[in-house]
Amino acid sequence: MFKSVLVALAIGSAASPADAQMSAAPIRSALPDVSSISASNAAGVLQYCISNELVSSTSGGIVLDDLRKKPDLTKSSDFAAGANGQILGNKRFSIGTAPAVLQSQACDLVLKRAKHSF
């Protein structure tokens, strides 16, 4: 009986695979490559990220306001895709369907790219 109690305690206190997965560091290769996204797509993505509270509205808003000064930027299909959470890099990345830990990291990547490249 004593042995079965110890086994039950050990099993009950062990972290589940889901807990281990949630606490694991994200895989860098799972994040999108934003080096080739357009200014229009970056602006749309920033709008999505700000409205979904995935990036600071203060820092994201400043960059988004600067991007919106470019003519016809918000009229493109790249902007519309970004506003729907689609990063159009070398491969498409949907922010809304990504694991939560990757969503804000993807938004941060786009914010950094937009700050320094457009």
Order of alpha helices (4+ residues) and beta strands (2+ residues): alpha-alpha-alpha-alpha-alpha-beta-beta-alpha
